[in-house]
C-alpha cells in the first residue's frame, strides 16, 4: 500500500465551560449536555453528581464526603490517511480520560482512559449499513464483515505509538446493559465494582466490541440501581486500582442516570434476575433534561455524514488497509 495510516490526539477539558468542537458527535454523552440555554447548568449539575458519587464510593478517610473531585478530559482521535492520492484526517474516536483530585493532599491521581465511547464509524455501521441490510427482510442479520473496519481502527489506535505516548494502561469502556437481555447475579462481589451479573446471551454490542478486541463483565456497584457493562482487555479486577475504577463508575453511572433514568435512576435496585427496561415507570429524573428522540435521529444523520465524507471517498483504501491489518 502507498497510503499511511496514523493517529493524532486532541485533549479538551470537560467542565462547566465546555463547548463541543465542530468534529464532536453531537449525540455524545458530554456534547449533548452542552447545548441550549441551560448548557452551563447541565454541565455543572452533571459534575456535582459525579463528585458526589466519587466521594460516596471512596468513603475511607473521607468523613465529610468531600475529599475528592473528578477531572475529565475528552480525547478526540483523528485518523490521518496520507499517500499518493490521499491526504486527509477524519475524527474516528472520542473517549474520556478520568483523573481524581485529592483535595486533602493536593495529589492528582491518574484514572482510566476510555469510559465513554463515541464513533462516527459506529453510527454508520448501526444507523446506515445495518438498517439498509435488513430493509424489507423478515429476519434480522448482520452484513458480512460487520464491524471489522471499525474494530481494526480501534485496535490499531490502541497499539499505536500515539496511544502509548499518552496513556499507560489499556482502555475500559463502560456502557449501559442491554434491554434485550436477562442478567443474573453470580455470587461474586468486588469491593468497588460490586455484585457481578452474567447475561443470558451475548448482545449485538458484545459482538461488535469483540471486533475491537474487548470483552465484557457486568457489575452493579454499591447503591446502584442496575449493573453496568465494562468492556476491556486483560483483567479488569487486577489491572486497575480501586480509585481508577471508582472514577470510571462515578463518571459513567452519572451519564446513565441522565440518559437512561428508567434503568439507572430506578427507585428499586436490580434483583437476583434482572431485565432492564426503558419502559420502567418507577424511576426518578435528574435535574438535567434531554431529548432522547432527537439523539436517535442525529445518529442517523451522523452515520450518513460518515458515509459521505469517509466511507465512500476512501472505501477502496479502507478495505485494503483493513484486510491487510487483519492478517
C-alpha positions in Angstrom: 0.0 0.0 0.0 1.2 3.5 -0.8 -1.1 5.0 1.9 -0.1 5.5 5.5 -2.4 5.4 8.5 -1.6 7.3 11.7 -3.4 9.0 14.5 -3.4 12.3 16.2 -4.9 13.3 19.6 -6.5 16.4 20.9 -7.5 16.9 24.6 -10.4 19.1 25.7 -11.3 19.7 29.4 -14.9 18.7 30.2 -16.1 21.3 32.7 -18.9 23.8 33.1 -17.3 26.0 30.4 -17.1 23.1 27.8 -18.2 23.8 24.3 -18.2 20.9 21.7 -15.8 21.2 18.8 -17.1 21.0 15.2 -15.8 17.5 14.9 -17.5 16.2 18.0 -20.6 13.9 17.5 -23.4 16.0 19.0 -25.1 12.8 20.3 -22.1 12.1 22.5 -23.0 12.0 26.2 -20.9 15.0 27.1 -21.7 17.1 24.0 -25.4 16.5 24.4 -25.3 18.2 27.8 -23.5 21.3 26.4 -26.4 22.6 24.3 -29.2 25.1 24.7 -29.8 27.9 27.3 -29.2 25.6 30.3 -26.0 24.2 29.0 -23.8 25.5 31.8 -26.2 24.4 34.5 -26.5 21.0 32.9 -22.7 20.6 32.9 -22.4 21.9 36.5 -25.1 19.6 37.7 -23.5 16.6 36.0 -20.2 17.3 37.6 -21.7 17.6 41.0 -23.4 14.2 40.5 -20.1 12.7 39.5 -18.2 14.2 42.5 -20.9 13.1 45.0 -20.7 9.5 43.6 -16.9 9.6 43.7 -16.9 10.5 47.4 -19.7 8.0 48.1 -17.6 5.2 46.8 -14.2 6.5 48.0 -15.5 6.8 51.6 -12.4 5.7 53.6 -10.6 8.6 55.3 -13.3 10.8 53.9 -15.6 11.7 56.8 -17.3 14.7 55.2 -17.6 13.0 51.7 -15.9 15.9 50.0 -12.2 14.9 49.8 -12.1 14.0 46.1 -13.1 15.7 42.8 -13.3 14.3 39.3 -11.4 15.8 36.4 -12.3 14.8 32.9 -10.6 15.2 29.5 -12.2 14.5 26.2 -9.8 12.6 24.0 -10.6 13.3 20.3 -8.7 11.0 17.9 -8.3 11.7 14.2 -7.3 9.0 11.7 -4.8 10.6 9.2 -4.6 9.0 5.8 -1.6 10.1 3.7 -0.3 8.9 0.4 -0.1 9.4 -3.3 -3.8 10.1 -3.7 -5.0 11.0 -0.2 -4.1 13.5 2.5 -6.9 13.7 4.9 -7.9 13.4 8.5 -11.3 12.1 9.9 -12.5 12.1 13.5 -12.8 8.4 14.3 -12.9 8.1 18.1 -13.8 10.2 21.1 -13.2 8.8 24.6 -12.9 10.2 28.1 -9.8 10.3 30.4 -10.5 10.5 34.1 -8.3 11.9 36.9 -9.0 12.3 40.6 -8.0 15.3 42.6 -7.3 14.6 46.3 -8.1 18.0 47.9 -6.5 16.9 51.2 -3.1 16.1 49.8 -3.3 18.2 46.6 -2.4 14.9 44.7 -3.7 14.3 41.2 -4.4 10.6 40.8 -4.4 9.3 37.2 -7.6 7.5 36.1 -8.6 5.2 33.2 -8.9 6.3 29.6 -12.0 5.0 27.7 -15.1 5.3 29.8 -17.5 6.8 27.3 -17.0 5.7 23.6 -18.1 7.7 20.6 -17.5 6.8 17.0 -18.8 8.2 13.7 -18.0 4.9 12.0 -20.2 3.0 14.6 -23.0 5.5 13.7 -22.5 4.5 10.0 -22.5 0.7 10.9 -25.6 0.7 13.0 -27.7 3.6 11.6 -26.9 3.2 7.9 -25.3 -0.1 6.9 -27.2 -2.3 9.3 -30.5 -0.6 8.5 -30.1 -0.9 4.8 -29.0 -4.5 5.1 -32.2 -5.5 6.9 -34.6 -3.3 5.0 -37.6 -5.4 3.7 -36.4 -8.6 5.4 -38.4 -10.7 7.8 -35.5 -11.8 9.9 -32.6 -9.8 11.4 -29.0 -10.4 10.3 -25.7 -8.5 10.1 -23.8 -7.8 6.9 -20.6 -9.8 6.1 -17.6 -8.4 8.0 -19.9 -6.2 10.0 -17.7 -4.1 12.4 -14.4 -5.3 11.0 -13.2 -1.9 9.8 -14.3 -0.2 13.0 -12.7 -2.8 15.1 -9.4 -2.7 13.2 -9.3 1.1 13.5 -9.7 0.9 17.3 -7.2 -1.9 17.7 -4.7 0.0 15.5 -5.1 3.1 17.6 -4.6 1.3 20.9 -1.4 -0.3 19.6 -0.1 2.9 18.1 2.8 4.9 19.3 0.4 7.9 19.7 -1.7 5.9 22.2 1.4 4.7 24.1 2.8 8.2 24.3 -0.3 9.4 26.1 -1.7 6.5 28.1 -0.1 3.9 30.3 -2.9 1.4 30.5 -5.4 -0.3 28.2 -8.8 1.4 27.8 -12.0 0.4 29.7 -15.4 1.3 28.1 -18.4 1.5 30.4 -21.9 1.2 28.8 -25.5 0.5 29.7 -26.6 -3.1 29.9 -28.9 -4.3 27.0 -32.6 -4.1 27.5 -32.9 -7.3 25.3 -31.0 -9.5 27.7 -31.6 -11.0 31.1 -28.9 -10.6 33.8 -28.4 -13.0 36.8 -26.3 -12.5 39.9 -23.3 -14.8 40.1 -22.5 -14.5 43.8 -19.2 -12.8 43.1 -18.8 -9.4 44.8 -15.9 -7.0 44.2 -15.2 -4.3 46.9 -15.6 -1.5 44.3 -17.3 -2.9 41.3 -19.9 -4.6 43.4 -22.2 -7.5 42.6 -21.3 -9.3 39.4 -24.0 -10.4 36.9 -23.9 -12.7 33.9 -26.2 -12.2 30.9 -28.2 -15.0 29.2 -26.6 -14.4 25.7 -24.2 -12.0 24.0 -25.7 -8.8 22.7 -25.0 -7.2 19.3 -22.9 -4.7 21.1 -20.8 -7.6 22.6 -20.1 -9.0 19.1 -19.3 -5.5 17.8 -17.0 -4.7 20.7 -15.3 -8.1 20.3 -14.2 -6.9 16.9 -12.4 -4.1 18.8 -10.6 -6.7 21.0 -12.8 -6.1 24.0 -14.9 -8.4 26.2 -17.4 -7.6 28.9 -18.2 -8.2 32.5 -21.2 -6.8 34.3 -21.2 -5.3 37.8 -23.6 -3.4 40.0 -21.7 -1.1 42.4 -23.0 -0.4 45.9 -26.0 1.9 46.0 -26.5 1.5 42.2 -29.9 0.6 40.6 -28.6 -1.7 37.8 -25.4 -3.3 36.6 -23.0 -1.6 34.2 -21.3 -3.2 31.3 -17.5 -2.9 31.4 -15.6 -3.7 28.1 -11.9 -4.2 28.4 -8.8 -6.3 27.5 -6.7 -8.1 30.1 -8.0 -8.5 33.7 -10.5 -5.8 34.8 -10.1 -6.8 38.5 -6.3 -6.8 38.8 -5.1 -4.3 36.1 -6.7 -1.3 37.6 -6.7 0.3 41.1 -9.8 0.9 43.2 -9.6 4.7 42.6 -9.3 4.2 38.9 -12.4 2.0 38.9 -14.2 4.4 41.2 -13.6 7.3 38.8 -15.0 5.4 35.9 -18.1 4.3 37.8 -18.7 7.8 39.1 -18.5 9.3 35.6 -20.4 6.7 33.6 -23.1 6.0 36.1 -23.9 9.7 36.2 -24.3 9.8 32.4 -26.5 6.7 32.5 -28.7 8.3 35.2 -29.3 11.2 32.9 -29.8 9.4 29.7 -31.4 6.1 30.9 -33.1 7.0 34.2 -35.6 4.2 33.8 -32.7 1.8 34.4 -30.0 3.6 36.3 -32.2 6.0 38.4 -34.9 3.5 39.2 -36.3 3.7 42.7 -35.5 0.0 43.4 -32.3 -1.9 42.6 -32.0 -4.9 40.2 -32.7 -8.2 41.9 -31.3 -11.7 41.5 -32.6 -12.0 38.0 -32.9 -8.7 36.1 -34.0 -7.5 32.6 -33.6 -3.7 32.0 -36.5 -1.8 30.5 -36.7 1.7 29.2 -40.5 1.5 29.9 -40.0 1.1 33.6 -42.1 3.8 35.3 -40.8 3.7 38.9 -37.8 5.9 38.5 -36.7 9.5 39.3 -35.5 12.2 36.9 -32.3 14.2 37.3 -32.3 18.0 37.0 -30.9 17.6 33.5 -33.4 17.2 30.7 -32.5 15.9 27.2 -34.3 14.8 24.0 -33.8 11.0 23.5 -35.7 11.0 20.2 -33.5 13.7 18.8 -30.4 11.7 19.8 -31.7 8.8 17.7 -32.4 11.0 14.7 -29.0 12.6 14.9 -27.3 9.2 15.0 -28.7 8.5 11.5 -27.6 12.0 10.3 -24.1 11.4 11.6 -24.0 7.9 10.0 -24.9 9.4 6.7 -22.2 12.1 7.2 -19.6 9.4 7.8 -20.7 7.5 4.6 -20.4 10.7 2.5 -17.1 12.0 3.9 -15.2 8.9 5.0 -16.6 5.5 3.8 -17.3 6.3 0.2 -14.3 8.6 -0.6 -11.8 6.1 0.9 -13.7 2.8 0.5 -11.0 1.1 -1.5 -8.2 2.3 0.7 -10.0 1.4 3.9 -11.0 -2.1 2.7 -7.4 -2.8 1.6 -5.9 -1.5 4.8 -8.5 -3.4 7.0 -7.9 -6.7 5.1 -4.1 -6.3 5.5 -4.4 -5.3 9.2 -6.4 -8.4 10.0 -3.7 -10.7 8.6 
